[in-house]
Amino acid sequence: MDINRRHFIFAGAAAATLAGRATNKMGLRPLKPGEKRAVALIGAGMQGRFLLTEFLKQRNVRVVCVCDCDKTRREDGAVRVDAFYKDGSRCAAEADFCKVLENPLIDAVCIATPDHWHAYISVEAMKHGKDVYCEKPLTFTIDEAKKVIAAQKKYGRVFQTGSMQRSWRVFRTAVSLVRGGAIGDVRYVDANYGRSGQKLGGPSHPVRFFNVPENAAKESEGFGQLGEWGWNRWLGPAQWRPYSNQLAPVGVHKFFPMFWRFDDDIATGYNGDWGAHHLDIAQWGLDMDDSGPYRIIRSDEPYSLDRYHGGRRQFGMRMLFKSKRGGRDVELYNGPFGVWGTVFYGTNGIVAVNRGKIAVWQGFDATAEKPTEEIRRALQDVSYRKDRIVAESVGEDYGTDAAVKADEVLDSVLKQLETRFAAEIKRAGLYYSENQIRNFCECVESRKPTISPASVGGRSGALCILCNMSYRYDTGFDWDPVRMEIKGGNPKGLSLKRADCRGWEIVV
């Protein structure tokens, strides 16, 4: 029997076991005096370790289990937990997430696996009575997004998407200005992200470049550490292929293994990486948490010459949204990386925001013409309409999720904006959260909605997927943002779901 066949049988058996023990909608388990809500981490890579550190800081939960198919990583995580609590207790180190979900003493899970696992584990966790914190992008496909949203509604669990920028003051202030009317009616939005110096969207590696001869020793060592079971569990619903140390480096490492991020069958490229942040802010600013674009417009930018990009365009697609304030449609442009993550152009000015950076211009119609490259360069240099700039802070770019820090210049600018536009900010009335993980833990107890539930994370993740679909198939199409499906049929055969989940089908 070949390895792919053996995996299918194993996966089917594991999935059947989970399905047989699934529960209906339920509340919280009763706690003993002094007991805290028990949390398990599933996926102990670099991002998982950051999330683990943040969960350890929360006073109303306790981390009781670290799960990873890599023995070194799960044991390292368990040691970190024990060293933090220092009370003689032992954190479990589990290889199989199915056992975590079946454990009735675990109240919540944090999912920090590669993208292709997010939806399956999220749905099964909710079916088994667990509240869920899941990394972004929430799902790998549109079909998965719809199922995760449906599962949260059906099972009534608390759910948080790791869209951490919604809990950052700089983004909340920027979106409040936009939603409160400080720059009039928004007509254009730029969503800029990618790797600095490269015009990358993604996913960008349809060409397989793994398992090269010079990596043979590493491949052998890595596969030996994971074993057949571990490698099959790492792949899960993805298409089977031989083990690659580049794709899934074993052990505890201090870098993001970006190769899986750009694999067509595992992840969603920079659109799912940084786009899940900055497209999310665009969605929030446009008040589109319950909707989305109605049309995707094909990019006319140059095709990539990098063979690993498969000749695909990497930026330049556009989305059209119906304005909730009336009047003209809103056009979103997916651009290459710049100083600004998200830029809103309104009939009375501009709001530009990124990590550690914000600038606001006011008192002129920024929508009289489409944003040009000249305007975008001037914005990047903060040299555009100096006579109309209200405030700006364009110092250090914080970069990663873990880099929120004290910034006196930014703090001063935000205080200035919050004072000047107090009425607009109050009018916007945005959900207030200071920390994405703290918000989740508080909501686990209160049973109130989080700042980024499945309906929000699923729809912002869908924007990333729509970008990828446009670049992958080099096309545009009409979209039903409420039903989350292509309008007028699907004559070009655009893929909204996996053709084969290898025994890990999602059943809500």
CORMO-V795534 format. One record per pair of residues at least 12 apart in sequence whose ideal C-beta (glycine too) atoms are under 6 Angstrom apart, sorted by sequence separation. I is the first residue (numbers start at 1). GAP is how many residues later the second one is. If there is no record, write none. Layout:
i=I gap=GAP
i=I gap=GAP
This chain:
i=66 gap=12
i=122 gap=12
i=231 gap=12
i=247 gap=12
i=261 gap=12
i=301 gap=12
i=340 gap=12
i=349 gap=12
i=382 gap=12
i=439 gap=12
i=78 gap=13
i=246 gap=13
i=247 gap=13
i=318 gap=13
i=319 gap=13
i=341 gap=13
i=349 gap=13
i=234 gap=14
i=299 gap=14
i=301 gap=14
i=340 gap=14
i=395 gap=14
i=78 gap=15
i=301 gap=15
i=318 gap=15
i=39 gap=16
i=109 gap=16
i=118 gap=16
i=350 gap=16
i=393 gap=16
i=299 gap=17
i=317 gap=17
i=349 gap=17
i=393 gap=17
i=475 gap=17
i=63 gap=18
i=75 gap=18
i=299 gap=18
i=347 gap=18
i=433 gap=18
i=74 gap=19
i=315 gap=19
i=118 gap=20
i=119 gap=20
i=223 gap=20
i=315 gap=20
i=346 gap=20
i=347 gap=20
i=393 gap=20
i=431 gap=20
i=109 gap=21
i=118 gap=21
i=297 gap=21
i=315 gap=21
i=345 gap=21
i=473 gap=21
i=39 gap=22
i=44 gap=22
i=108 gap=22
i=115 gap=22
i=345 gap=22
i=391 gap=22
i=101 gap=23
i=108 gap=23
i=109 gap=23
i=110 gap=23
i=111 gap=23
i=112 gap=23
i=138 gap=23
i=222 gap=23
i=296 gap=23
i=359 gap=23
i=37 gap=24
i=38 gap=24
i=39 gap=24
i=44 gap=24
i=97 gap=24
i=101 gap=24
i=116 gap=24
i=123 gap=24
i=361 gap=24
i=364 gap=24
i=36 gap=25
i=40 gap=25
i=41 gap=25
i=42 gap=25
i=115 gap=25
i=119 gap=25
i=126 gap=25
i=136 gap=25
i=225 gap=25
i=295 gap=25
i=363 gap=25
i=391 gap=25
i=469 gap=25
i=36 gap=26
i=38 gap=26
i=69 gap=26
i=122 gap=26
i=131 gap=26
i=136 gap=26
i=219 gap=26
i=239 gap=26
i=293 gap=26
i=345 gap=26
i=391 gap=26
i=65 gap=27
i=66 gap=27
i=67 gap=27
i=101 gap=27
i=131 gap=27
i=132 gap=27
i=133 gap=27
i=135 gap=27
i=136 gap=27
i=218 gap=27
i=238 gap=27
i=293 gap=27
i=352 gap=27
i=361 gap=27
i=56 gap=28
i=123 gap=28
i=222 gap=28
i=238 gap=28
i=293 gap=28
i=361 gap=28
i=362 gap=28
i=44 gap=29
i=65 gap=29
i=119 gap=29
i=126 gap=29
i=44 gap=30
i=67 gap=30
i=215 gap=30
i=360 gap=30
i=126 gap=31
i=211 gap=31
i=360 gap=31
i=44 gap=33
i=67 gap=33
i=211 gap=33
i=359 gap=33
i=210 gap=34
i=65 gap=35
i=286 gap=35
i=358 gap=35
i=210 gap=36
i=210 gap=37
i=287 gap=37
i=357 gap=37
i=356 gap=40
i=339 gap=41
i=356 gap=41
i=338 gap=42
i=355 gap=42
i=356 gap=42
i=355 gap=43
i=282 gap=50
i=356 gap=54
i=42 gap=55
i=205 gap=57
i=204 gap=58
i=205 gap=58
i=206 gap=58
i=51 gap=59
i=203 gap=59
i=285 gap=59
i=40 gap=60
i=202 gap=60
i=282 gap=60
i=51 gap=61
i=203 gap=61
i=281 gap=61
i=278 gap=63
i=48 gap=64
i=278 gap=64
i=47 gap=65
i=203 gap=65
i=204 gap=65
i=40 gap=66
i=203 gap=66
i=38 gap=67
i=42 gap=67
i=202 gap=67
i=38 gap=68
i=202 gap=68
i=38 gap=69
i=39 gap=69
i=40 gap=69
i=41 gap=69
i=42 gap=69
i=43 gap=69
i=201 gap=69
i=202 gap=69
i=37 gap=70
i=43 gap=70
i=200 gap=70
i=201 gap=70
i=194 gap=76
i=18 gap=80
i=21 gap=81
i=193 gap=81
i=193 gap=82
i=14 gap=84
i=193 gap=85
i=191 gap=87
i=191 gap=88
i=191 gap=91
i=189 gap=93
i=207 gap=100
i=207 gap=101
i=26 gap=103
i=205 gap=103
i=207 gap=103
i=206 gap=104
i=22 gap=105
i=23 gap=105
i=204 gap=105
i=18 gap=106
i=23 gap=106
i=178 gap=107
i=175 gap=109
i=171 gap=110
i=175 gap=110
i=165 gap=112
i=201 gap=113
i=200 gap=114
i=201 gap=114
i=199 gap=115
i=165 gap=116
i=199 gap=116
i=163 gap=117
i=117 gap=119
i=116 gap=121
i=116 gap=122
i=25 gap=130
i=25 gap=131
i=137 gap=131
i=334 gap=133
i=137 gap=135
i=199 gap=137
i=137 gap=139
i=136 gap=140
i=185 gap=140
i=187 gap=141
i=196 gap=141
i=185 gap=142
i=194 gap=142
i=187 gap=143
i=188 gap=143
i=189 gap=143
i=190 gap=143
i=191 gap=143
i=192 gap=143
i=194 gap=143
i=186 gap=144
i=193 gap=144
i=190 gap=145
i=192 gap=145
i=114 gap=146
i=192 gap=146
i=192 gap=148
i=116 gap=150
i=317 gap=150
i=191 gap=151
i=114 gap=152
i=115 gap=152
i=114 gap=153
i=115 gap=153
i=190 gap=153
i=317 gap=153
i=189 gap=155
i=115 gap=157
i=188 gap=157
i=186 gap=158
i=313 gap=158
i=312 gap=159
i=186 gap=160
i=69 gap=161
i=184 gap=162
i=185 gap=162
i=183 gap=163
i=184 gap=163
i=69 gap=164
i=184 gap=164
i=69 gap=165
i=183 gap=165
i=178 gap=166
i=183 gap=166
i=289 gap=167
i=292 gap=167
i=183 gap=168
i=296 gap=170
i=178 gap=173
i=177 gap=174
i=296 gap=174
i=76 gap=176
i=174 gap=177
i=283 gap=177
i=298 gap=177
i=298 gap=178
i=72 gap=179
i=73 gap=179
i=174 gap=179
i=297 gap=179
i=70 gap=180
i=187 gap=180
i=280 gap=180
i=296 gap=180
i=279 gap=181
i=296 gap=181
i=171 gap=182
i=188 gap=183
i=295 gap=183
i=296 gap=183
i=174 gap=184
i=279 gap=184
i=294 gap=185
i=293 gap=186
i=294 gap=187
i=170 gap=188
i=276 gap=188
i=275 gap=189
i=292 gap=189
i=291 gap=190
i=272 gap=192
i=271 gap=193
i=268 gap=196
i=271 gap=196
i=271 gap=197
i=268 gap=200
i=46 gap=210
i=7 gap=225
i=4 gap=236
i=164 gap=237
i=182 gap=239
i=173 gap=241
i=182 gap=242
i=181 gap=243
i=173 gap=244
i=177 gap=244
i=180 gap=244
i=180 gap=245
i=177 gap=247
i=180 gap=247
i=180 gap=248
i=176 gap=249
i=179 gap=249
i=176 gap=252
i=176 gap=254
i=172 gap=258
i=237 gap=264
i=237 gap=265
i=167 gap=266
i=237 gap=267
i=167 gap=268
i=236 gap=268
i=167 gap=269
i=201 gap=270
i=164 gap=272
i=160 gap=280
i=158 gap=285
i=166 gap=285
i=158 gap=286
i=166 gap=286
i=163 gap=289
i=160 gap=290
i=161 gap=291
i=160 gap=292
i=159 gap=294
i=159 gap=295
i=161 gap=296
i=152 gap=302
i=149 gap=305
i=148 gap=306
i=149 gap=306
i=133 gap=307
i=149 gap=309
i=148 gap=310
i=131 gap=313
i=145 gap=313
i=145 gap=316
i=145 gap=317
i=138 gap=319
i=138 gap=320
i=142 gap=320
i=139 gap=322
i=138 gap=323
i=142 gap=323
i=137 gap=324
i=137 gap=327
i=108 gap=336
i=146 gap=338
i=142 gap=342
i=50 gap=352
i=143 gap=353
i=142 gap=354
i=143 gap=354
i=141 gap=356
i=151 gap=357
i=150 gap=358
i=147 gap=359
i=147 gap=361
i=61 gap=380
i=60 gap=381
i=54 gap=383
i=58 gap=383
i=123 gap=383
i=120 gap=384
i=120 gap=386
i=119 gap=387
i=37 gap=407
i=11 gap=491
i=12 gap=491
i=11 gap=492
i=11 gap=493
i=8 gap=494
i=8 gap=495
